[in-house]
Amino acid sequence: MAGGRERVLRRRIGSVQNTKKITRAMELIAATRVVKAQQRARMAKPYAEQITSVIENLAAGGAEVDHPLLRQAEKVERVGVIVISSDRGLAGPYNSSVIKAAERQVQNARSEGADYSLIVIGKKARDYFAFRNYAIDSYTDGISDNPSYEDARRIAEEVAALFTDGRIDRVELVYTEFLSLGSQKVATRRFLPLESTESIAAEGDAGVSGAFEFEPSPEGVLEALLPRYVEARLFGALLESAASEHANRQRAMKAATDNAEELITKLSREMNQARQDAITTEIMEIVGGAEALGSDDDSEEPAPVGAEY
């Protein structure tokens, strides 16, 4: 019995060791990818900052346009929700947190008497909302861990078309903001409409100067720049979400590896105890058998002398 338990524990230890190798490999891969994703997010910031800086100068020069992206609906009848999740799991609370935040936005829209429109990025969010019979108007996958600017431009153009055509009156962006390797948080931002050029300018840190000359005109430059600004905002959110995904997966896999090590230690102790029990049982059986043989020899009476005659 004890020997059978030892074999079971040995097989289980081997299984946990194999799992540990997988989680350790995934941890190392995620650690490499999060560094690259963090670098990409950092490299994309100057572009967004430069666009914001130009808008600051246009606003300082008094440029105002009646752009469709600035349209404020008198009554919000339909709210668009862009939710950025991942295509794969094993990333801790990364997906569940952003999905719950997006679901709250949908519930808020319903409580306001408005309909909703889901623009989903990532398989995990798609699976969640499809399983619960939410209407998904747009779905994109395969870009969550390594998004490109072309991906952001395509999605931004699709969302902007829905907004400018009047099919959506307001758009909320739900994603995971990357603060550091050890800290990420879910963020909900107003994506459309852009409130005003002054509000955009207030987000920048660069100094404002109205001494620039713009060709063909400040209004023409601003009108062409606002769509690029929307694309840059979405691209930045995609990059931060990618870095957050890899950081969460690295922590989750490290925790899984540590748990596997603890389980292996616990199972090894149980196996050693089972081995000791088996050895003790065998020794007791041997001793018991020897004592039984000795008692049998003592019970036999010696034959009388000359009995054979």
C-alpha positions in Angstrom: 0.0 0.0 0.0 2.7 2.4 1.0 4.8 1.5 -2.1 1.8 2.2 -4.4 1.3 5.7 -2.8 5.0 6.4 -3.4 4.6 5.6 -7.1 1.6 7.9 -7.3 3.5 10.7 -5.6 6.5 10.2 -7.9 4.3 10.5 -11.0 2.6 13.6 -9.6 6.0 15.3 -8.8 7.1 14.6 -12.4 4.0 16.2 -13.7 4.4 19.3 -11.6 8.1 19.6 -12.6 7.0 19.6 -16.3 4.4 22.3 -15.6 7.1 24.3 -13.8 9.4 24.1 -16.9 6.5 25.5 -19.0 5.6 28.3 -16.6 9.3 29.3 -16.2 9.8 29.4 -20.0 6.6 31.6 -20.4 7.9 33.9 -17.6 11.2 34.4 -19.4 9.4 35.0 -22.8 7.1 37.6 -21.2 10.0 39.3 -19.5 11.7 39.8 -22.9 8.5 41.0 -24.6 7.5 43.4 -21.9 10.9 45.2 -22.3 10.4 45.5 -26.0 6.8 46.7 -25.6 7.8 49.2 -23.0 10.4 50.6 -25.4 7.9 50.8 -28.2 5.5 52.7 -26.0 8.2 55.1 -25.0 9.4 55.6 -28.6 5.8 56.5 -29.7 5.4 59.2 -27.1 7.4 61.9 -29.0 5.0 61.6 -32.0 1.9 62.1 -29.8 3.6 64.9 -27.9 4.6 66.7 -31.2 1.0 66.5 -32.5 -0.3 67.9 -29.2 2.3 70.6 -29.3 1.2 71.7 -32.8 -2.4 71.8 -31.7 -1.3 73.9 -28.7 0.2 76.4 -31.1 -2.9 76.4 -33.3 -5.1 77.0 -30.3 -2.9 79.8 -29.1 -3.2 81.4 -32.6 -7.0 81.3 -32.3 -7.6 78.6 -34.9 -11.0 77.0 -34.6 -12.7 74.6 -37.0 -16.1 73.0 -37.2 -14.7 69.5 -37.5 -17.0 66.4 -37.4 -14.8 64.9 -34.7 -15.6 67.9 -32.5 -19.4 67.4 -32.9 -21.3 67.4 -29.6 -24.6 65.5 -29.8 -27.6 67.2 -28.3 -28.8 63.8 -27.0 -26.6 60.8 -26.7 -28.6 57.9 -28.1 -25.8 55.4 -28.8 -22.5 55.0 -26.9 -19.5 53.3 -28.5 -17.1 51.4 -26.2 -13.7 50.4 -27.4 -12.3 47.7 -25.2 -8.7 46.5 -25.6 -8.0 43.0 -24.3 -5.6 40.2 -25.3 -5.8 37.2 -27.6 -4.3 34.8 -25.0 -4.9 34.1 -21.4 -2.5 33.2 -18.5 -2.1 36.9 -17.8 -3.5 37.1 -14.3 -6.3 39.7 -13.8 -5.4 41.6 -17.0 -8.3 40.6 -19.2 -11.0 40.3 -16.4 -10.3 43.8 -15.1 -10.6 45.6 -18.5 -13.6 43.5 -19.5 -15.4 44.4 -16.3 -14.7 48.1 -16.8 -16.0 47.9 -20.4 -19.1 46.1 -19.2 -19.7 48.9 -16.6 -19.6 51.4 -19.4 -22.2 49.4 -21.3 -24.4 49.3 -18.2 -24.0 53.1 -17.7 -25.1 53.7 -21.2 -28.2 51.6 -20.7 -28.9 53.4 -17.4 -28.8 56.7 -19.3 -31.4 55.4 -21.8 -28.9 55.0 -24.6 -28.0 52.0 -26.7 -24.4 50.7 -27.0 -21.9 49.7 -29.6 -19.0 47.4 -28.8 -15.7 47.8 -30.7 -13.7 44.8 -29.4 -9.9 44.3 -29.7 -8.7 40.9 -28.6 -10.2 37.3 -28.4 -10.7 37.3 -24.7 -13.1 40.2 -24.7 -14.9 38.9 -27.8 -15.4 35.5 -26.1 -16.7 37.1 -22.9 -19.3 39.4 -24.6 -20.3 36.9 -27.2 -21.0 34.2 -24.6 -23.3 36.7 -22.7 -25.1 37.7 -25.9 -23.8 41.3 -26.2 -24.0 42.8 -29.6 -20.4 43.2 -31.0 -20.3 45.7 -33.9 -16.6 45.4 -34.7 -13.9 42.8 -33.8 -10.2 42.8 -34.3 -7.7 40.1 -33.2 -4.1 39.2 -33.8 -2.7 42.6 -32.8 -2.9 42.7 -29.0 0.7 41.7 -28.1 2.4 43.6 -31.0 0.2 46.4 -32.5 1.3 48.5 -35.4 0.4 52.1 -36.3 -1.4 50.8 -39.3 -3.7 48.7 -37.1 -4.4 51.8 -35.0 -5.1 53.9 -38.1 -7.5 51.3 -39.5 -9.5 51.0 -36.3 -9.5 54.7 -35.6 -10.8 55.4 -39.1 -13.6 52.8 -38.6 -14.6 54.3 -35.3 -14.4 57.9 -36.7 -16.6 56.9 -39.6 -19.3 55.6 -37.2 -19.1 58.8 -35.2 -19.1 61.2 -38.1 -22.0 59.4 -39.7 -24.1 59.8 -36.6 -24.3 56.1 -35.8 -22.5 56.7 -32.5 -22.8 59.9 -30.4 -20.0 59.2 -27.9 -17.1 56.8 -27.8 -15.3 55.6 -24.6 -11.9 53.9 -24.7 -11.2 51.2 -22.1 -7.7 49.9 -21.9 -4.9 49.1 -19.3 -2.5 51.9 -18.6 1.1 50.9 -18.1 2.6 52.7 -15.2 5.6 50.5 -14.4 6.6 46.9 -14.5 4.9 46.3 -11.2 1.9 48.6 -11.6 -0.8 48.8 -14.3 -4.3 50.1 -14.0 -7.5 50.0 -16.1 -8.2 53.4 -17.6 -11.4 54.7 -19.2 -11.0 57.8 -21.4 -13.4 59.8 -23.6 -12.3 59.1 -27.1 -14.8 61.0 -29.2 -15.9 63.6 -29.5 -12.8 65.7 -29.0 -14.0 68.3 -26.6 -12.2 71.3 -28.1 -8.7 72.4 -29.3 -8.2 74.1 -26.0 -8.9 70.9 -24.1 -6.4 69.0 -26.3 -3.8 71.7 -25.7 -4.3 71.5 -22.0 -3.1 67.9 -22.1 0.3 68.8 -23.4 3.4 69.9 -21.4 5.2 71.9 -24.1 5.2 75.7 -24.0 2.5 77.4 -26.1 3.5 79.9 -28.6 1.3 81.6 -31.2 4.2 83.0 -33.3 4.2 80.1 -35.9 2.9 80.5 -39.4 0.9 77.6 -40.8 0.3 76.9 -44.5 -2.2 76.8 -46.1 -4.0 78.1 -43.0 -4.1 77.3 -39.3 -7.7 76.0 -39.8 -6.6 73.8 -42.7 -3.7 72.3 -40.7 -5.9 71.7 -37.6 -8.6 70.0 -39.7 -6.0 67.6 -41.2 -4.3 67.1 -37.9 -7.3 66.1 -35.7 -7.7 62.6 -37.4 -4.0 62.0 -36.8 -4.4 63.0 -33.2 -7.2 60.4 -32.8 -5.0 57.7 -34.4 -2.0 58.6 -32.1 -4.2 58.3 -29.0 -5.5 54.9 -30.0 -2.0 53.7 -31.0 -0.7 54.8 -27.6 -3.4 52.9 -25.8 -2.7 49.8 -27.8 1.0 50.0 -27.0 0.4 50.5 -23.3 -2.1 47.6 -23.3 0.5 45.3 -24.9 3.1 46.2 -22.3 0.6 45.7 -19.5 -0.4 42.3 -20.9 3.2 41.1 -20.9 3.9 42.5 -17.5 0.8 40.8 -16.0 1.7 37.5 -17.8 5.3 37.7 -16.4 3.9 38.1 -12.8 1.3 35.4 -13.3 3.9 32.9 -14.6 6.4 33.7 -11.8 3.7 33.1 -9.2 2.8 29.8 -11.0 6.5 28.8 -11.0 6.8 29.6 -7.3 3.7 27.6 -6.5 5.0 24.7 -8.4 8.2 24.7 -6.4 6.3 24.8 -3.2 4.1 21.9 -4.3 7.1 19.9 -5.4 8.7 20.4 -1.9 5.5 19.3 -0.2 5.0 16.2 -2.4 8.7 15.3 -2.0 8.2 15.3 1.8 5.1 13.1 1.5 6.9 10.7 -0.8 9.9 10.5 1.6 7.4 9.8 4.4 5.7 7.1 2.3 9.1 5.6 1.6 10.0 5.5 5.3 6.6 3.9 6.1 7.2 1.3 3.5 10.7 0.5 4.8 9.4 0.4 8.4 6.6 -2.0 7.3 9.1 -4.3 5.5 11.4 -4.3 8.6 8.5 -5.1 10.9 7.4 -8.0 8.6 10.9 -9.4 8.5 11.3 -9.2 12.2 7.8 -10.7 12.7 8.6 -13.5 10.3 11.9 -14.3 12.1 10.3 -14.3 15.5 7.6 -16.7 14.1 10.3 -19.0 12.8 12.1 -18.9 16.1 9.0 -19.7 18.1 8.2 -22.7 15.8 11.8 -24.1 16.4 11.4 -23.8 20.2 8.0 -25.6 20.2 9.4 -28.8 18.6 10.3 -31.6 21.2 13.6 -33.4 20.8 13.4 -37.0 19.8 14.2 -39.7 22.5 17.6 -41.2 22.4 17.6 -44.5 20.6 14.1 -44.0 19.3 15.2 -45.0 15.8 15.9 -48.5 17.1 
